[in-house]
Amino acid sequence: MRIVAAVLALLIASGEAFAQQQLPTAQELLAAEAKATQGCEGTGDTAIIKEQCTLRDRLSGRLAQAGYCWGRKGQMDAKKEWHPCAPDSIYVNDIEAVRP
């Protein structure tokens, strides 16, 4: 019986710890994406570059989920940056990419 009580107490404690975890802010995501982009565009170990590019892509998806867009319609690539999505923003529809 003591084991069951100990396991139950551990499950409750771990559930509370999980509930207290906070998601990163948009600013934290933006900073992490910028750092991963630098690593992705770097030179050196190709495995590390690939890892950084994968990380950048995941962070880009999280930014999109947070309501951020990359660039505005008609904007040159060199001028594009992350910003809160607006009517003139470029929206990327990931669902379209996987439809047959």
C-alpha positions in Angstrom: 0.0 0.0 0.0 2.9 2.3 0.7 4.2 1.8 -2.8 0.9 2.8 -4.3 0.7 5.9 -2.2 4.3 6.9 -3.1 3.6 6.3 -6.8 0.4 8.3 -6.6 2.2 11.2 -4.8 4.9 11.2 -7.5 2.3 11.3 -10.3 0.5 14.2 -8.7 3.8 16.1 -8.1 5.0 15.5 -11.7 1.6 16.6 -13.0 1.8 19.8 -11.1 5.3 20.5 -12.4 4.1 19.9 -16.0 1.2 22.3 -15.5 3.6 25.0 -14.2 5.8 24.9 -17.3 5.4 28.0 -19.3 5.6 28.3 -23.1 8.3 30.5 -24.5 7.3 34.1 -25.3 7.2 35.4 -28.9 10.4 37.4 -28.1 12.1 34.2 -26.9 11.0 32.3 -30.0 12.2 35.2 -32.2 15.7 35.2 -30.5 16.0 31.4 -30.8 15.0 31.5 -34.5 17.5 34.2 -35.3 20.3 32.2 -33.6 19.3 29.0 -35.4 19.2 30.9 -38.7 22.8 32.0 -38.1 23.8 28.5 -37.3 22.0 27.2 -40.4 23.8 29.7 -42.7 27.2 29.0 -41.1 30.1 26.9 -42.3 31.8 23.9 -40.7 30.3 20.7 -39.6 27.5 19.7 -41.9 25.7 17.8 -39.2 25.5 20.8 -37.0 24.4 23.0 -39.8 21.6 20.5 -40.7 20.6 20.4 -37.0 20.4 24.2 -36.8 18.3 24.3 -40.1 15.9 21.8 -38.7 15.6 23.8 -35.5 15.1 27.0 -37.4 12.2 25.3 -39.4 10.6 24.1 -36.1 10.9 27.5 -34.6 9.4 29.1 -37.7 6.4 26.9 -37.3 6.0 27.8 -33.7 6.2 31.5 -34.6 3.5 31.0 -37.2 1.3 29.3 -34.6 1.9 32.3 -32.3 0.5 34.6 -35.0 3.8 35.8 -36.6 4.5 36.0 -40.3 7.7 36.2 -42.3 7.5 39.2 -44.7 4.8 41.2 -46.4 3.3 40.9 -49.8 5.5 42.5 -52.5 8.4 42.9 -50.1 12.0 42.1 -51.3 13.5 39.0 -49.5 16.3 41.1 -48.0 13.7 43.3 -46.2 11.6 40.4 -44.8 11.4 39.9 -41.1 9.2 38.3 -38.5 6.2 40.4 -37.4 2.7 40.0 -36.0 0.6 38.9 -38.9 -1.4 41.7 -40.6 -3.6 41.8 -43.7 -0.6 42.5 -46.0 1.5 39.6 -44.4 2.6 36.5 -46.3 0.8 33.5 -44.8 2.3 30.1 -45.3 -0.3 27.3 -45.5 1.5 24.2 -44.4 -1.7 22.1 -45.1 -1.5 22.9 -48.8 2.0 21.5 -48.9 0.9 18.0 -48.0 -2.4 17.7 -50.0 -2.2 15.3 -52.9 
